[in-house]
Amino acid sequence: MYQTNPDQPHLAEQAAIESGSPVQPQASSLLLDDPHEWGSFGRPANQNPQAPLPENPTESPVWDSFVVLEGMHCAACALTIEEALKAVPGVEGAEVSAATRRARVVWRHAQVLPSQWMEAVARAGYRAMPARDAFAREIRQAETRRALWRWLVAGFCMMQVMMYAWPSYTAKPGDLEMEYETLLRWASWVISLPVVLFCCGPFFKSALKDISQRRVSMDLPVAIGMLITFVISTLGTFDPAGPFGHEVFFDSLTMFVFFLLTGRWLELRLRDRTAGALEAVMNRLPDSVLRQLPDGVEYERVAIRRLRAGDVVRVLTGEAFPADGTIVRGSTHADEALLTGESTPVLRAEGDVVTAGSYNLDSVVDVRVDSVGEGTRFAQIVNLMESASMQKPRLAQVADKVARPFLVVVLLAALAAAIWWWPVDHGKAMMVAVAVLIVTCPCALSLATPVTMLTAAGTLARGGVLVKNLQGLEALASVDTLVFDKTGTLTRDGLVLRAQTLAAGQGADEVLALAALLARQSMHPASKSLVKAAEVAQLPASSPWQLDTVQEVAGSGLDVWLESADQAQRRHLRLGSAAHCGVAELAPEQAGQSVMLAEEIQGGWTPLVQFHLSEDVRPEAAQVIADLKKHGVSVQLLSGDRAAAVQTVAAKLGIEQARGDCKPQDKLAAMQAAQARGHQVAMVGDGLNDGPVLAGAHVSFAFGRAVPLAQSRADFVVLGDSLELVLQSLLLARRTLSVVRQNLAWAAAYNAISIPLALMGWMPAWLAGLGMALSSLLVVANAARLARALPMRATDSNASDPAHSAPRGTVMPLTQGGH
């Protein structure tokens, strides 16, 4: 039995919208200003995105919110909204993206509330709504439908007007009597009215806002051009003998309106498909979910924001999991493509963990909620994508700064053209001015960079790479040196115990169990391999020794004191490198990585065993490194592991420049030395101890499974488990910068060719409208090419790699020796 929770303001509001009932502005403002609703479209500023939202939102003085904007079309609109927001007392910062039509607002609730700074956006002539509001997608779809209707009406009217204008083009002098020509003009005027009053409405509305607020946007010159064309054609229709009666331009008006609306509608569709990846990600979570009642039998439907850790929810087939949790009943396959970049569904049964945002594909399951809201990995991904989408690449910042002054120049150029041609022909003078106004609108220039960058970022996200820093795409395209960490990067997270060399008098099982007891206190891959080896050998986890104190020295090993159960005896042990343990290796001739276990006896350190580990090198690593070299990228290996192990991996993968025993400061110094020689350096690490190096590189990658996403210092976070994603990102970045250059070159060439033609009167208004629409459409369509699959498909080489035919953690035959 299902029940509905009445305490759901968003769902109630949605029901009102679907039924056609208006939502009262006062109720909407009260909802926005409710502190408990702020978390639905933002978070406290400088808060770790992993941390849950505070119980009392007002404890955080500054909030960081994201909103979706309606009614904006260009970079000048973005600048206008930014200025309107920054003028509100209490708003500390605002960033608006023209490509995604979203804004990031930093505000103090003690001085201003969300409804107030959203009202400032409304006064500027636009509409703001919470980015995670349930109706953002519906409003966008409604806007698309309105744009389609305008385009259809403009197309129908254009065909009718062209039919009435055709006799004037084909008739010879004396063939068309004045009565018939006047009738055709009147018919064209009547049919042009729906175009002017309905199809041109958004342009005129935007222009009126610009004039009332003394600003300039890209719609202003277009609206002026439309108005001039209609006015002089109307004068020619009403007064055929007057100064503008020689010719009417209703055909030109309807044609360039149709072409302009065609370009905008297609641009809207392409933009939603490419740069709309963020909204698609955010809308993965359901609005509500079935939560189990305390009786354990019935369920009630509640908004997902009402969920708390420990709740049991029922997830239906086809729904997304609303939170991170554990399956307590049933089994299914889950689509986790958002989290890993892999589209193959994975089996999830009772006891398995599921993640928010992944889809339940097969059957109904019950899930116990472990973490909700900002504490889920899904929320981390959304937060990173939101932040990246609001960033403006350097080239886009330049275009934004140029856009508004350029529009002023456009208006002055049109005025100058009209004055120049006025003595020759009044009608021609006005139409030349219209052509200049339309053809020079810098829409293509403002879209060239941001649309391309966001399309590339969306493609990477679908492939399993999150772009944390949009500027990183520019830097990655020029990289000529790639520095790899070893453990967790070129190698997988796991190591395998292949052999052990025992000291005299030691037993294999005893020392392995003792080492596993210590290793359970560390997350280092070497420690995990020893724990796994003990489990495979079925050694008991219990021990007669208990841990007293444990100290881990980063990059070296563990220092542990043990005591017996009766606290009568104490032992001092070290697990780690030979240098850390203060002993010599028992079998230095053995190649590869090793771990020593030593005990302090009578004031000196005595080795007990040397564990020989083999690294689980990623099967695709050798091919990726070879391909990087083919593309002109020099590859280096810097690792904190012992030099012998590093050289072994380097030789196996074909890396000539490799160095081991590196501390983080050593890696940073080596990288800075390469940068000083003029190299563009990228760093690929696991994110655990490479923070300074990742931050110091020109651009950096971190594997997201090894580190919390919000804490990573990298520009790119690899969500999947394939090293090929680094190569694919590099190739896509180069393609992206190439597309940006193509778009900028096209925009510049288009203006350089079109402006002189318009000034000389060789470009009619309809052709100017077609050129403007096609220029913007070409820029967006060219960027849309980046929305295809990543440049190189990852292949599953594990199947043919014998090194991966055995399960991880298998203990290989042991070599015993002693002194």
C-alpha positions in Angstrom: 0.0 0.0 0.0 1.4 3.4 -1.0 0.7 6.7 0.6 1.6 10.2 -0.3 3.4 12.6 2.0 1.6 15.9 2.1 4.7 17.8 3.1 6.1 18.2 -0.4 6.0 21.8 -1.6 7.8 21.2 -4.8 5.4 18.3 -5.8 2.4 20.4 -4.9 3.7 23.2 -7.0 4.3 20.9 -9.9 0.8 19.6 -9.7 -0.4 23.2 -9.9 1.6 23.8 -13.0 0.4 20.6 -14.7 -3.2 21.5 -13.9 -2.8 24.9 -15.3 -3.2 26.7 -12.0 -0.9 29.7 -11.5 1.7 29.5 -8.7 1.4 32.5 -6.5 4.6 34.6 -6.5 4.4 35.1 -2.7 4.3 31.4 -2.1 7.2 30.9 -4.4 9.2 33.6 -2.6 8.4 32.0 0.8 9.6 28.7 -0.5 12.9 30.1 -1.9 13.6 32.0 1.4 13.0 28.9 3.5 16.6 28.1 4.8 15.9 24.4 4.6 15.3 24.7 0.8 18.6 26.4 0.1 20.3 23.1 -0.1 18.2 22.1 -3.0 20.0 24.5 -5.3 23.2 25.4 -3.5 25.5 24.7 -0.6 27.4 26.7 2.0 30.4 28.5 0.4 33.8 26.8 0.9 32.0 23.7 2.3 33.5 20.3 1.5 30.9 18.9 -1.0 31.3 15.6 0.7 30.0 17.0 4.0 26.3 16.8 4.7 24.3 20.0 4.8 24.1 21.7 8.2 21.1 21.0 10.3 20.7 24.8 10.7 21.5 26.4 7.3 21.8 29.8 8.9 24.9 28.7 10.7 26.8 29.2 7.4 27.0 33.0 6.7 27.7 32.7 3.0 25.9 30.5 0.5 26.9 29.4 -3.0 23.8 28.9 -5.2 23.2 27.9 -8.9 20.2 29.1 -11.0 19.0 28.5 -14.5 18.3 31.6 -16.6 15.5 32.2 -19.1 15.4 34.8 -21.8 19.1 35.3 -22.4 20.6 34.8 -25.9 24.2 36.1 -25.9 27.3 37.2 -24.1 26.0 40.7 -23.6 23.0 39.2 -21.8 25.4 37.4 -19.5 27.2 40.6 -18.6 23.9 42.4 -18.0 22.8 39.7 -15.5 26.1 39.7 -13.8 26.0 43.4 -13.3 22.4 43.2 -12.0 23.3 40.6 -9.4 26.5 42.3 -8.2 24.5 45.5 -7.6 22.4 43.8 -5.0 23.7 44.4 -1.4 24.7 41.1 0.1 25.7 39.4 -3.2 29.4 38.9 -3.0 29.9 37.4 -6.4 28.1 36.3 -9.6 29.2 34.3 -12.7 26.9 33.9 -15.7 27.6 31.5 -18.6 26.0 32.4 -21.9 26.6 28.9 -23.2 24.8 27.0 -20.5 22.4 29.8 -19.4 23.2 29.3 -15.8 24.5 31.5 -13.0 26.5 31.0 -9.8 25.6 33.4 -7.0 27.6 33.9 -3.8 25.4 35.7 -1.2 25.1 36.4 2.5 21.7 35.5 4.0 22.0 38.2 6.7 21.8 40.9 4.0 19.8 39.3 1.2 17.5 36.4 0.5 17.3 34.3 -2.7 14.0 35.8 -3.7 15.5 39.3 -3.6 18.5 38.6 -5.9 16.3 36.6 -8.2 14.0 39.6 -8.3 17.0 41.7 -9.4 17.4 39.3 -12.3 13.7 39.8 -13.2 14.1 43.6 -13.1 16.9 43.2 -15.6 14.4 41.5 -17.9 15.2 37.8 -17.4 14.0 35.0 -15.2 16.0 32.9 -12.7 14.9 29.6 -11.2 16.8 27.1 -9.0 19.1 25.0 -11.0 17.8 21.8 -9.3 14.2 22.9 -9.5 11.9 20.2 -10.8 10.5 22.5 -13.5 13.7 23.8 -15.0 13.5 21.1 -17.7 9.8 21.7 -18.3 10.4 25.4 -18.7 13.2 24.8 -21.2 11.0 22.4 -23.2 8.2 25.0 -23.2 10.7 27.6 -24.5 11.7 25.2 -27.3 8.1 24.6 -28.2 7.5 28.4 -28.4 10.5 28.8 -30.6 9.3 26.0 -32.9 5.8 27.7 -33.3 7.5 31.1 -34.1 9.6 29.3 -36.7 6.6 27.6 -38.3 4.5 30.8 -38.4 7.5 32.7 -39.9 8.0 30.0 -42.5 4.4 29.9 -43.6 4.1 33.7 -43.8 7.4 33.9 -45.7 6.1 31.6 -48.4 2.9 33.5 -48.8 4.7 36.9 -49.0 7.2 35.5 -51.5 4.2 34.3 -53.6 2.8 37.9 -53.6 6.2 39.4 -54.3 7.0 37.2 -57.2 5.0 39.1 -59.9 7.0 42.3 -59.0 10.3 40.4 -59.7 9.2 38.8 -63.0 6.9 41.5 -64.5 8.3 43.7 -67.2 7.6 47.5 -67.2 3.9 48.0 -67.9 2.9 44.4 -67.3 1.7 45.0 -63.7 -0.9 47.7 -63.2 -0.7 49.9 -60.1 -4.0 48.6 -58.7 -2.7 45.0 -58.7 0.7 46.0 -57.3 -1.0 47.9 -54.5 -3.2 44.9 -53.8 -0.2 42.6 -53.6 1.5 45.1 -51.3 -1.5 45.2 -48.9 -1.7 41.4 -48.9 2.0 41.2 -48.0 1.5 43.8 -45.3 -1.3 41.8 -43.7 0.5 38.5 -43.8 3.7 40.2 -42.4 1.8 41.3 -39.3 1.9 37.9 -37.5 5.6 37.8 -38.2 6.2 41.2 -36.6 3.8 40.8 -33.8 4.4 37.2 -32.9 7.6 35.9 -34.4 9.6 39.0 -33.7 8.2 39.4 -30.2 11.3 38.1 -28.3 13.6 40.5 -30.3 11.5 43.5 -29.6 11.0 42.6 -26.0 14.7 42.3 -25.5 15.4 45.5 -27.3 12.9 47.4 -25.1 14.6 46.1 -22.0 18.0 47.3 -23.4 16.7 50.8 -24.2 14.9 51.1 -20.8 18.1 50.1 -18.9 20.5 52.0 -21.3 22.4 49.0 -22.4 23.2 47.1 -25.6 22.8 43.5 -26.4 22.9 41.5 -29.6 19.1 41.6 -30.0 19.1 45.4 -30.1 20.6 45.9 -33.6 18.5 43.0 -35.0 15.3 44.4 -33.6 16.1 47.9 -35.0 16.7 46.3 -38.4 13.4 44.5 -38.3 11.5 47.6 -37.2 13.1 49.8 -39.8 12.3 47.3 -42.6 8.7 47.0 -41.5 8.2 50.7 -41.1 9.6 51.8 -44.5 7.7 49.0 -46.2 4.5 50.0 -44.4 5.1 53.7 -45.5 5.6 52.4 -49.1 2.4 50.5 -48.9 0.3 53.3 -47.5 1.9 56.0 -49.7 3.2 54.5 -53.0 4.0 58.0 -54.3 6.1 58.9 -51.2 9.9 58.8 -50.7 9.7 55.1 -49.7 7.0 54.1 -52.2 9.5 52.9 -54.9 9.9 49.4 -53.3 8.7 47.4 -50.3 10.7 44.8 -48.5 8.1 42.5 -46.8 9.8 39.5 -48.6 13.2 40.5 -47.2 11.7 41.0 -43.7 9.9 37.7 -43.6 12.9 35.8 -45.0 15.5 37.1 -42.6 13.1 36.6 -39.7 12.6 33.0 -40.8 16.3 32.4 -41.3 17.1 34.0 -38.0 14.6 31.9 -36.2 15.8 28.8 -38.0 19.3 29.4 -36.8 18.2 30.1 -33.2 16.0 27.1 -33.0 18.6 24.7 -34.4 21.2 26.4 -32.2 18.9 25.8 -29.2 18.5 22.1 -30.1 22.2 21.6 -30.6 23.1 23.5 -27.5 20.7 21.4 -25.4 22.1 18.2 -26.9 25.8 19.1 -26.4 26.3 21.7 -23.6 23.1 20.5 -21.8 24.9 17.5 -20.3 24.9 19.1 -16.9 21.1 19.4 -16.7 20.8 15.8 -18.0 23.1 14.6 -15.1 21.2 16.6 -12.5 17.8 15.3 -13.6 18.9 11.7 -13.2 17.6 11.6 -9.6 13.8 11.0 -9.2 11.7 13.8 -7.7 10.3 11.4 -5.1 10.7 7.8 -3.9 8.8 5.1 -2.0 10.0 5.0 1.6 9.2 2.1 4.0 7.0 3.0 6.9 8.0 1.9 10.5 5.6 -1.1 10.2 8.0 -2.5 7.5 5.0 -3.3 5.2 3.6 -0.1 3.8 5.4 2.5 1.8 4.9 6.3 1.4 6.0 8.4 -1.4 8.3 11.3 -0.2 10.6 13.8 -1.9 14.1 12.6 -1.9 15.2 15.6 0.1 13.3 14.1 3.0 15.4 10.9 3.1 17.8 10.2 6.0 20.5 7.7 6.5 18.9 4.4 7.7 15.7 4.8 5.7 14.7 1.8 3.5 13.4 2.8 0.1 11.9 0.8 -2.7 13.4 1.5 -6.1 11.3 0.5 -9.1 12.5 -0.8 -12.4 13.8 2.0 -14.6 14.2 4.4 -11.7 17.5 5.9 -10.5 18.8 5.1 -7.1 18.0 8.2 -5.0 21.0 7.9 -2.6 24.1 5.8 -1.9 22.9 2.7 -0.1 23.0 -1.1 0.3 20.5 -3.6 -1.2 18.6 -5.4 1.5 16.2 -7.3 -0.6 16.2 -8.4 -4.3 18.9 -8.2 -7.0 19.2 -6.3 -10.2 21.6 -4.9 -12.8 22.6 -1.3 -12.5 23.7 1.2 -15.1 26.7 3.0 -13.6 27.9 4.8 -16.7 27.8 8.2 -15.0 30.2 7.0 -12.4 32.6 4.9 -14.4 32.2 5.8 -18.0 31.4 2.1 -18.8 28.0 1.4 -20.2 28.0 -2.3 -19.4 25.4 -3.0 -16.6 26.8 -4.5 -13.4 25.0 -7.1 -11.2 24.0 -5.9 -7.7 22.6 -8.4 -5.2 21.7 -8.3 -1.5 24.6 -6.8 0.5 26.0 -4.9 -2.5 26.4 -1.2 -2.5 24.6 1.0 -5.1 25.3 4.6 -5.9 22.9 7.6 -6.3 22.3 8.4 -10.0 22.8 4.9 -11.3 19.7 3.2 -12.8 17.9 0.1 -11.7 17.5 -1.9 -14.9 15.9 -5.3 -14.0 13.7 -5.6 -11.0 12.3 -3.9 -7.9 14.8 -3.8 -5.0 14.8 -2.4 -1.4 17.7 -0.3 -0.5 18.9 0.9 2.9 20.1 4.5 2.6 23.7 5.0 3.7 24.3 8.6 2.7 22.1 11.3 1.1 22.4 14.7 -0.5 25.8 16.3 -0.6 27.3 13.2 1.0 26.8 11.0 -2.2 29.3 10.5 -4.9 26.6 11.7 -7.4 26.4 15.0 -5.6 30.2 15.4 -5.8 30.0 14.8 -9.6 27.2 17.3 -10.0 29.0 19.9 -7.9 32.2 19.5 -10.0 30.3 19.8 -13.2 28.4 22.9 -12.0 31.6 24.6 -11.1 33.3 23.7 -14.4 30.2 24.9 -16.4 30.4 28.3 -14.9 34.1 28.8 -15.7 35.0 31.0 -18.7 38.0 30.1 -20.7 40.4 32.9 -21.4 39.4 33.2 -25.1 35.7 33.4 -24.0 36.5 36.1 -21.5 38.1 38.2 -24.2 35.0 37.6 -26.5 32.7 38.7 -23.7 34.7 41.9 -23.1 34.7 42.7 -26.9 31.0 41.9 -27.5 29.4 45.0 -26.0 31.8 47.6 -27.4 31.6 45.9 -30.8 27.8 46.2 -30.7 28.1 50.0 -30.2 30.4 50.1 -33.2 27.8 48.2 -35.2 25.1 50.8 -34.4 27.5 53.6 -35.4 28.5 51.8 -38.6 24.8 51.4 -39.5 24.1 55.0 -38.9 27.1 56.1 -41.0 25.9 53.8 -43.8 22.5 55.3 -43.7 23.9 58.8 -43.9 26.2 57.9 -46.8 23.4 56.4 -48.9 20.6 58.8 -48.0 21.3 61.4 -50.8 21.3 58.6 -53.3 18.1 56.7 -52.3 16.2 57.0 -49.1 14.9 53.4 -49.2 18.2 52.0 -50.2 19.9 53.9 -47.4 17.6 52.4 -44.8 18.0 48.9 -46.1 21.8 49.2 -46.2 21.6 50.2 -42.6 19.4 47.2 -41.8 21.9 44.9 -43.6 24.8 46.3 -41.6 22.9 46.0 -38.3 22.0 42.3 -38.9 25.1 41.0 -40.6 27.6 42.3 -38.1 25.9 41.0 -34.9 28.8 39.1 -33.2 26.8 36.0 -32.1 29.2 33.6 -33.7 32.2 35.3 -32.0 30.6 35.1 -28.6 29.6 31.4 -29.0 32.9 30.2 -30.6 34.8 29.3 -27.5 32.3 28.5 -24.7 30.1 26.2 -26.7 33.1 24.3 -28.0 34.7 23.9 -24.5 31.4 22.9 -22.8 30.7 20.3 -25.6 34.2 18.8 -25.1 33.6 18.7 -21.3 30.3 17.0 -21.8 31.9 14.4 -24.1 34.6 13.7 -21.5 32.0 13.4 -18.7 30.1 10.8 -20.7 33.4 8.9 -21.3 34.3 8.8 -17.6 36.5 12.0 -17.2 35.2 14.9 -15.1 36.6 18.4 -16.1 37.1 20.3 -12.8 38.9 23.2 -14.5 37.7 24.3 -18.0 40.9 26.2 -18.5 42.6 22.8 -18.3 41.4 22.0 -21.8 43.4 24.8 -23.3 46.5 23.8 -21.3 46.2 20.1 -22.1 46.1 20.8 -25.9 49.7 22.2 -25.7 51.2 19.6 -23.4 54.5 18.0 -24.6 55.5 16.2 -21.4 53.5 13.8 -19.4 54.7 12.8 -15.9 53.2 9.6 -14.4 53.1 8.5 -10.8 53.4 4.7 -10.6 51.3 3.1 -7.9 47.6 3.4 -8.6 48.3 5.1 -12.0 50.5 3.0 -14.3 49.7 0.1 -12.0 46.4 -0.9 -10.5 45.6 -0.3 -6.9 46.5 -3.9 -6.0 49.9 -5.7 -5.6 50.3 -9.5 -5.5 52.5 -11.4 -3.0 54.6 -13.6 -5.3 57.3 -14.9 -2.8 58.8 -14.3 0.6 62.3 -14.8 2.0 62.3 -15.9 5.6 65.0 -15.2 8.2 66.3 -18.2 10.0 63.9 -19.8 12.5 60.8 -18.0 11.1 57.6 -19.7 9.9 55.9 -18.6 6.8 52.3 -18.6 8.2 53.4 -16.9 11.5 55.2 -14.0 9.9 52.5 -13.5 7.2 49.7 -13.4 9.9 51.8 -11.0 12.0 52.4 -8.8 8.9 48.7 -8.8 8.0 47.9 -7.7 11.6 50.0 -4.6 11.0 49.0 -4.1 7.4 45.3 -3.8 8.3 46.1 -0.4 9.8 47.2 1.0 6.4 45.5 1.7 3.1 48.7 1.5 1.1 48.5 -1.0 -1.8 51.4 -3.0 -0.4 49.6 -3.4 2.9 46.4 -4.4 1.1 48.3 -7.1 -0.8 49.6 -8.7 2.5 46.1 -8.7 4.0 44.7 -10.3 0.8 47.4 -12.9 0.9 46.6 -13.8 4.5 42.9 -14.2 3.5 43.7 -16.4 0.6 45.9 -18.5 2.8 43.0 -18.7 5.2 45.1 -17.6 8.1 43.0 -16.7 11.2 42.4 -12.9 11.6 42.6 -13.2 15.4 46.0 -13.0 17.0 47.5 -13.5 20.5 49.0 -10.0 20.1 47.0 -6.8 20.4 47.8 -3.4 18.9 49.1 -0.8 21.4 50.3 2.1 19.3 50.4 2.5 15.5 52.2 5.2 13.5 52.4 5.4 9.8 55.2 7.3 8.1 54.0 8.4 4.7 55.9 6.8 1.9 58.0 4.6 4.3 55.9 2.2 6.4 54.4 1.4 9.8 55.9 1.6 13.3 53.8 -0.5 15.7 53.9 -1.6 19.3 52.2 -4.9 20.2 51.3 -6.3 23.6 50.2 -9.7 24.7 46.6 -10.4 25.9 47.7 -10.4 29.5 49.8 -7.2 28.9 52.9 -9.0 30.2 54.9 -8.8 27.0 55.5 -6.0 24.4 57.0 -6.1 20.9 58.2 -3.3 18.7 57.8 -4.0 15.0 58.2 -2.2 11.7 56.7 -3.0 8.3 57.8 -1.1 5.2 61.0 -0.4 3.3 64.4 -1.7 4.3 65.5 1.8 5.2 62.4 2.4 7.3 63.0 -0.9 9.2 66.7 -0.2 9.6 67.8 -3.5 8.2 69.4 -5.0 5.1 67.3 -6.9 2.6 67.4 -10.6 2.9 67.3 -11.2 -0.8 68.6 -8.1 -2.6 69.1 -10.0 -5.8 65.3 -10.4 -6.2 63.9 -7.9 -8.7 60.7 -6.0 -8.0 59.1 -4.3 -5.1 59.5 -5.7 -1.6 58.3 -5.1 2.0 60.4 -5.9 5.1 59.0 -7.0 8.5 61.5 -6.3 11.3 61.5 -6.5 15.1 63.5 -4.5 17.7 65.6 -7.0 19.7 68.0 -5.9 22.4 68.2 -2.4 21.1 68.8 -3.4 17.4 66.5 -4.2 14.5 66.4 -7.7 13.2 64.7 -8.7 9.9 62.0 -11.4 10.1 60.9 -11.7 6.5 61.1 -10.0 3.2 57.9 -10.1 1.1 58.4 -9.9 -2.6 55.5 -8.2 -4.4 54.7 -7.9 -8.1 52.8 -4.9 -9.3 49.6 -5.3 -11.3 50.6 -3.1 -14.2 47.6 -1.9 -16.2 47.4 -4.0 -19.4 46.7 -0.9 -21.5 49.6 1.1 -20.1 52.3 0.1 -22.6 50.1 0.9 -25.6 49.0 4.2 -24.2 52.6 5.3 -23.6 53.5 4.2 -27.1 50.6 6.2 -28.5 51.6 9.3 -26.5 55.1 9.2 -27.9 53.6 8.9 -31.4 51.7 12.1 -30.7 54.9 13.9 -29.7 54.5 13.7 -25.9 57.5 12.8 -23.8 56.7 10.4 -21.0 58.4 10.4 -17.6 57.9 8.3 -14.4 58.4 9.8 -10.9 57.5 7.5 -8.0 58.1 7.3 -4.3 58.7 3.5 -4.5 62.2 2.0 -4.5 64.3 2.7 -7.5 64.6 -1.0 -8.5 60.8 -1.4 -8.7 60.4 1.8 -10.6 63.0 0.8 -13.2 61.4 -2.6 -13.6 58.0 -1.0 -14.4 59.6 1.6 -16.7 61.5 -1.0 -18.7 58.3 -3.1 -19.1 56.4 -0.1 -20.4 59.1 1.5 -22.5 59.7 4.7 -20.4 63.2 5.9 -20.7 63.1 8.6 -18.0 62.2 7.1 -14.7 63.2 7.9 -11.1 62.3 6.2 -7.8 62.7 7.1 -4.1 61.0 10.4 -4.8 59.3 12.3 -2.0 56.5 14.7 -3.1 58.9 17.7 -2.9 61.3 15.7 -5.2 58.5 15.2 -7.8 57.6 18.9 -7.6 61.2 19.9 -8.1 61.7 17.6 -11.1 58.5 18.9 -12.7 59.4 22.6 -12.1 62.8 21.9 -13.7 61.0 20.6 -16.8 58.8 23.7 -16.8 61.8 26.0 -16.5 63.2 24.4 -19.7 60.0 25.5 -21.5 58.0 22.3 -21.4 54.3 22.2 -21.0 53.9 19.5 -18.3 50.9 17.3 -17.4 50.9 15.2 -14.2 48.9 11.9 -13.8 48.7 10.7 -10.2 46.4 8.8 -7.9 45.6 12.0 -5.9 46.5 10.5 -2.5 49.9 12.1 -1.9 50.5 14.0 -5.1 48.5 17.2 -4.2 51.5 19.6 -4.5 52.6 18.1 -7.8 49.1 18.0 -9.3 48.6 21.6 -8.3 52.0 22.7 -9.7 51.6 21.1 -13.1 50.2 23.0 -16.1 47.4 20.5 -16.1 46.8 17.4 -14.1 44.8 14.1 -13.8 43.8 12.1 -10.8 42.0 8.7 -10.7 38.8 9.4 -8.8 38.5 6.0 -7.2 41.6 6.7 -5.1 40.6 10.1 -3.6 37.5 12.0 -2.7 36.5 14.1 -5.8 36.1 17.3 -3.8 39.6 17.0 -2.3 41.5 16.3 -5.5 43.8 19.0 -6.7 43.7 17.8 -10.3 42.1 19.6 -13.3 40.7 16.3 -14.6 39.3 13.4 -12.5 39.2 10.0 -14.2 36.1 8.1 -12.9 36.8 5.0 -14.9 39.6 2.5 -14.5 41.4 2.8 -17.8 44.6 4.7 -18.5 43.4 5.2 -22.1 41.1 7.9 -20.9 44.2 10.2 -20.3 45.3 9.7 -23.9 41.7 10.2 -25.1 41.4 13.4 -23.1 44.7 14.7 -24.6 43.5 14.0 -28.2 40.1 15.5 -27.5 41.7 18.7 -26.0 43.8 19.1 -29.2 40.7 18.7 -31.3 38.8 21.1 -29.1 41.4 23.8 -29.5 41.5 23.2 -33.2 37.7 23.6 -33.4 37.9 26.8 -31.3 40.5 28.2 -33.8 38.2 27.2 -36.7 35.2 28.9 -35.1 37.1 32.1 -34.3 38.6 32.2 -37.8 35.2 31.7 -39.3 33.6 34.4 -37.2 36.4 36.9 -38.1 36.4 36.0 -41.8 32.6 36.2 -42.0 32.6 39.7 -40.6 35.6 40.8 -42.7 33.7 39.8 -45.9 30.2 40.6 -45.0 30.6 44.1 -43.5 32.1 45.7 -46.7 29.4 44.0 -48.8 26.7 45.4 -46.6 28.2 48.9 -46.6 28.4 48.9 -50.4 24.7 47.9 -50.6 25.4 44.5 -52.2 23.9 42.5 -49.5 20.1 42.6 -49.1 18.4 42.3 -45.7 17.3 38.7 -46.2 20.8 37.6 -47.2 22.2 39.4 -44.1 19.7 37.5 -41.9 20.7 34.2 -43.6 24.4 35.0 -43.1 24.0 35.9 -39.4 21.9 32.7 -38.7 24.2 30.5 -40.6 27.3 31.9 -39.0 26.0 31.1 -35.5 24.7 27.8 -36.6 28.0 26.8 -38.2 29.8 27.6 -35.0 27.5 25.5 -32.9 27.4 22.7 -35.4 31.2 22.6 -35.7 31.4 22.4 -31.9 28.8 19.6 -31.9 31.3 17.4 -33.8 33.1 17.1 -30.4 30.0 15.4 -28.9 30.8 12.2 -30.7 32.7 9.4 -29.0 36.1 10.0 -27.5 38.9 10.0 -30.2 40.1 6.5 -29.4 37.9 3.7 -28.1 39.2 1.8 -25.0 39.6 -1.9 -25.6 39.3 -4.6 -23.1 42.7 -6.2 -23.2 42.3 -8.1 -19.9 40.7 -11.0 -21.7 43.9 -11.7 -23.7 46.3 -10.9 -20.9 47.5 -13.9 -19.0 48.6 -11.8 -16.2 45.0 -11.1 -15.4 43.7 -14.6 -15.7 44.4 -15.4 -12.0 42.5 -13.6 -9.2 44.3 -10.7 -7.4 46.0 -11.5 -4.1 46.9 -15.0 -5.1 50.0 -16.1 -3.2 52.6 -17.4 -5.7 55.0 -20.3 -4.7 57.2 -19.0 -1.9 60.9 -19.0 -1.9 62.4 -19.5 1.5 65.9 -18.6 2.6 67.7 -17.5 5.6 70.9 -16.4 7.3 
